[in-house]
Every structure is written in structure tokens, then in C-alpha cells.
Amino acid sequence: MAKKFDWKAAESAPLNYPMEVVSGHFYGPDGSSLYVPNKKTIHHGWGRGVSSHLVGDDVKTLPDSLKITFYSYTEDQFFHGEFTLPYERIFNLFSEGYYSPKEQGKATYFKIIAGVAPGGSVSVWVAGIDRTTEVFTGKADKVDLDWKNIVDNPDMTREEFRQIEINDSTTDEARKNLKTNGVPTNLWKTYQKRYNWQPLFSGQEPPEMLELVKYYNGEEGYLNYPLEEGIRDEPRAIPKELHFIWEWPKGRVLAFEVYFDEEEIFAAFEKLDKAGLPMYLELLMEHTDKGQLFWILLKNENEYVVLRKPRLENYKPAGQN
């Protein structure tokens, strides 16, 4: 008998690209199944689980396959896919757990998220406190289905309903971009690529931890600094956000949040990755007569790119005077 775990299923879709799961199920090797929450518009962020339904037994067999049908509002297109999942890896992640800074101890995964995106992109993550880990990526096929799978409203046309959902689920800027450039159906495939990079703090005593790193592929977690051997050389997706606490000279302590510009950081990684050398995302703090200077660079041993568009927020951490 396969070991069972306490877990729930959730669904995910990227910001500004509303999707809807028509039907979906995770299936276990013992024939068990758990449905993916459906019948609602989702657009809350790639890798972010939306619903968490309390159904079935408290403990369940982990899945080894996924069958899912979904609709992309921005493309006006249905998709369907049946996928084999890496059961052994999922089992090991749930069995081993991980250290959680928030819990200050061992934590376990408790959610499995099915993500759907334009172009038929499908990802699966396992998630817990402080951590989301991507375990599968795939691509569903286009299919033609009855529109009544989405809505049964004879007083509204398909296009009218579709536009209402898009207007309610996207920003003005996103709609203008869609009108000008169309739907970037290959975007989520680029998010999946991993690179040989690691953070580098310089200029003064570094923080002991990146308390939160959010990646464009939907993953998130923390990194101790300096990185431990084994973790240091693991390939990572491109970072979307960094959160850390850094002590300035004279004992001033600030919490930093760095939000990268997607176009800029992807262009920098693509440029430097061509050299095939390890890369460092350097956060450089310099103390000058004019005050503190903060620089962010992506570099290898031969060249560097200064990132000029990140949005930086800093504030006093809770409990600091």
C-alpha cells in the first residue's frame, strides 16, 4: 500500500490572462482521484493556488497523473491534456519535507496545484508554508467544446460574456498590450528555463538569508546566504522578487523588497547565458559621502549588466526601533 498524505488540490492561472478549469482530476497509482477546483475564472498569479476544497479522506494517495480540460478567455480557446506526473519525486518531496523559516522548524507540503495558461501551458507545483516547488510542465492540445461548458446564458453571446470576464480580470494596461501584441502563448515556456546563477551580496556584511525568493516559473522559497554546497550549483529559474533584511553601517536595519522588471531581467539572463559561465545576481551596497548607493548587477567572470529598472522598497522590520 502506498503511503498517504494530507493534501489538497488547487488551481492556478497567470495574472491578466483569465482561464477556467472546465474539469480536472489528479489520479493516484491505486486508482484514487481528487478533482481540481473548477467552474470559476482564475487569474490570480502563476503558481499561486486559488481554491482549496475540503473533500475526500483526510489522507490521500499522491498523484501520478493529471487529466485536465480548460478554457483560455484571451484566446477564446479550449484545451485538453492528459499527463504522467513524476510520482517518485512528488512522494520524496512530501516525505522529506523542508525547513520553514516562518515555522522555525520542519514543514511539509500540503497542496498540489494545477496551473493552466495560454497556449495550452500546464504546470504542477507542490506547495507548503514558505515554499512552492514546480514538479511538472507540459502542453495541452487545442480542442473544440460546447460553449455551454463555460456558461449557459441564452441572453448573452459568447463574445459578450468573454469580454466581460476579460474586463473584470485584467488591467487597462494589460488589455492595451493584448490588443497591440496579442497573447504571448510561448511566454510560460520561457519561464520554465533554469540558469546557473546564485545571489551575491557585496559592499558590506551580507544578510544571512534571502527570506523569500519568488521566481517567474511560479516557485518560491528561501535561500540561506552564503549558499550551501550542493544548493549553490542547482539551476534556478529567473527571480521575480527578492525579500531580505540587511543591516547598514551604524546598526541601521532595513527590510528590502526588490521587484524585477520582467523584460529587463530576461534580456540580461539571455545575454549572459550565451557565455555558458556561472552567473551572479549581485546586490551591491556602497556607503559614500552622499549616502547609501544600491546597485543590482547580473554578471559572470567576464562581463556584467546593470539592472536599472527594479523597483525597490525598504522599511523598518517589525520589532525594530
Secondary structure as the mmCIF struct_conf table of DSSP 4:
data_model
#
loop_
_struct_conf.conf_type_id
_struct_conf.id
_struct_conf.beg_label_comp_id
_struct_conf.beg_label_asym_id
_struct_conf.beg_label_seq_id
_struct_conf.end_label_comp_id
_struct_conf.end_label_asym_id
_struct_conf.end_label_seq_id
STRN STRN1 LYS A 4 PHE A 5
STRN STRN2 LYS A 8 SER A 12
TURN_TY1_P TURN_TY1_P1 LEU A 15 ASN A 16
BEND BEND1 TYR A 17 TYR A 17
STRN STRN3 MET A 19 TYR A 27
TURN_TY1_P TURN_TY1_P2 PRO A 29 ASP A 30
BEND BEND2 GLY A 31 GLY A 31
STRN STRN4 SER A 33 TYR A 35
HELX_LH_PP_P HELX_LH_PP_P1 VAL A 36 PRO A 37
BEND BEND3 LYS A 39 LYS A 40
STRN STRN5 THR A 41 ILE A 42
BEND BEND4 HIS A 44 HIS A 44
TURN_TY1_P TURN_TY1_P3 TRP A 46 GLY A 47
BEND BEND5 GLY A 56 GLY A 56
BEND BEND6 ASP A 58 VAL A 59
STRN STRN6 LYS A 60 THR A 61
HELX_LH_PP_P HELX_LH_PP_P2 LEU A 62 PRO A 63
BEND BEND7 ASP A 64 ASP A 64
STRN STRN7 SER A 65 SER A 72
TURN_TY1_P TURN_TY1_P4 TYR A 73 ASP A 76
STRN STRN8 GLN A 77 THR A 84
HELX_RH_AL_P HELX_RH_AL_P1 TYR A 87 GLU A 96
STRN STRN9 TYR A 98 SER A 100
TURN_TY1_P TURN_TY1_P5 PRO A 101 GLN A 104
STRN STRN10 GLY A 105 ALA A 107
STRN STRN11 LYS A 111 ALA A 117
HELX_RH_3T_P HELX_RH_3T_P1 PRO A 118 GLY A 120
STRN STRN12 SER A 121 GLY A 128
TURN_TY1_P TURN_TY1_P6 ILE A 129 ASP A 130
STRN STRN13 ARG A 131 LYS A 139
HELX_LH_PP_P HELX_LH_PP_P3 ALA A 140 ALA A 140
STRN STRN14 ASP A 141 VAL A 143
HELX_RH_3T_P HELX_RH_3T_P2 TRP A 147 ASN A 149
TURN_TY1_P TURN_TY1_P7 ILE A 150 ILE A 150
TURN_TY1_P TURN_TY1_P8 PRO A 154 ASP A 155
BEND BEND8 MET A 156 MET A 156
HELX_RH_AL_P HELX_RH_AL_P2 ARG A 158 SER A 169
BEND BEND9 THR A 170 THR A 170
HELX_RH_AL_P HELX_RH_AL_P3 ASP A 172 ASN A 181
TURN_TY1_P TURN_TY1_P9 THR A 185 ASN A 186
HELX_RH_AL_P HELX_RH_AL_P4 LEU A 187 GLN A 192
STRN STRN15 TYR A 195 TYR A 195
BEND BEND10 ASN A 196 ASN A 196
STRN STRN16 TRP A 197 SER A 202
BEND BEND11 GLY A 203 GLN A 204
HELX_LH_PP_P HELX_LH_PP_P4 GLU A 205 PRO A 207
BEND BEND12 GLU A 208 GLU A 208
STRN STRN17 MET A 209 TYR A 215
TURN_TY1_P TURN_TY1_P10 TYR A 216 ASN A 217
BEND BEND13 GLY A 218 GLY A 218
STRN STRN18 GLU A 220 ASN A 224
BEND BEND14 TYR A 225 PRO A 226
HELX_LH_PP_P HELX_LH_PP_P5 LEU A 227 GLU A 228
TURN_TY1_P TURN_TY1_P11 GLU A 229 ASP A 233
STRN STRN19 ARG A 236 ARG A 236
HELX_LH_PP_P HELX_LH_PP_P6 ALA A 237 ILE A 238
STRN STRN20 PRO A 239 GLU A 247
HELX_LH_PP_P HELX_LH_PP_P7 TRP A 248 TRP A 248
HELX_RH_3T_P HELX_RH_3T_P3 PRO A 249 GLY A 251
STRN STRN21 VAL A 253 TYR A 259
HELX_RH_AL_P HELX_RH_AL_P5 GLU A 262 ASP A 273
TURN_TY1_P TURN_TY1_P12 LYS A 274 GLY A 276
STRN STRN22 MET A 279 THR A 288
TURN_TY1_P TURN_TY1_P13 ASP A 289 LYS A 290
STRN STRN23 GLY A 291 LYS A 299
BEND BEND15 GLU A 301 ASN A 302
STRN STRN24 TYR A 304 VAL A 306
STRN STRN25 ARG A 311 TYR A 315
HELX_LH_PP_P HELX_LH_PP_P8 LYS A 316 PRO A 317
TURN_TY1_P TURN_TY1_P14 ALA A 318 GLY A 319
#
